[in-house]
């Protein structure tokens, strides 16, 4: 790392400020089907991103070749681009070393587990699913991905940090069959430590969803109380997560513009982004630009408290950064993003939500989330789930439609469950909505 730092500084002209961002990634993917290993992939990638600044202009280039000639070319390209870029007063570097905080999360124990044992772990996930219900006939796929990430960042005005992290994800797609009907459902979990992956919870949920959707019946269009199952609510929150970003505010692409201090959701709803969350999938002591992460309350009991900011959006909007500058990789610039985004839990049990009304629709699956409109908050999505009457299951339904506006949906929440679950870096408990149009 010191050698690369010296090479970058050697070729940057004195009139430029500069930043180097070095990333080394090791990945392993295990995929299993029919209780046999189907795919095993191991890959390693290293790369360098270089940003330069001069007179409010920025240039950026990257390389996967870390030899001197390639680094020289990368630096020269960044400086050339900088000269051609229009000036923007928002371009800047953080000129302070990160404040002391909790260390980066690296799972030495998980990394040391032999690959053969990890393969057996993935096979056991499929076996567990089949053992819970004899209607589960198999899985389309079960996977476990593991990523080790090392990042080093240095800039010419005082910032320097190093972080070594691990990330684990597991996904299952289960097939249920009974009396000529079939249903497929999926679920996944993620964690920074292998032993903290909630594999039992994942299997339990996927079996419940797949078997519950067997033998669907027709459903007429009506306005009914609706429960968003926890992963459905989390998926909807993730799809609309950009409405809380300073970048969306800057570009006037959020329905929340001008509403800080106003009620935008039910007072049952609090939405939080917490980069310091213990064990959180996107918890770090500092963000991509070295600014200390923190717990940001975005919606406090229904009232909008603020937005998430990178260094750039904070400077443009004349506010303070919130520790929400993220980088997808060395190939991209830092940008405003979410860390661990979630709807805070209350204490209601799922059974209590189901029994709250004469009739209620429990949504277990949403289709078409890529079609939502974060600018307006509008959505129209395919849905599948269970119709309950007086707390008892009446029938399952597939392929109905739910539509509306996400802010109006959150305003209609009357009860929040205590079953907060994270799916990667986004989490939610189950939500009971007073009324929503369900198209049969």
Beta strands, then each sheet from edge to edge (+ up, - down):
strand 1: 17-33
strand 2: 36-54
strand 3: 57-63
strand 4: 136-155
strand 5: 160-178
strand 6: 181-191
strand 7: 222-228
strand 8: 271-274
strand 9: 295-300
strand 10: 303-304
strand 11: 325-326
strand 12: 335-336
strand 13: 341-343
strand 14: 359-367
strand 15: 378-389
strand 16: 392-405
strand 17: 413-416
strand 18: 421-423
strand 19: 426-428
strand 20: 431-439
sheet 1: 3+ 2- 1+ 4- 5+ 6-
sheet 2: 17+ 20- 7+ 14+ 15- 16+
sheet 3: 10+ 9- 8+ 13- 19- 18+
sheet 4: 11+ 12-
end
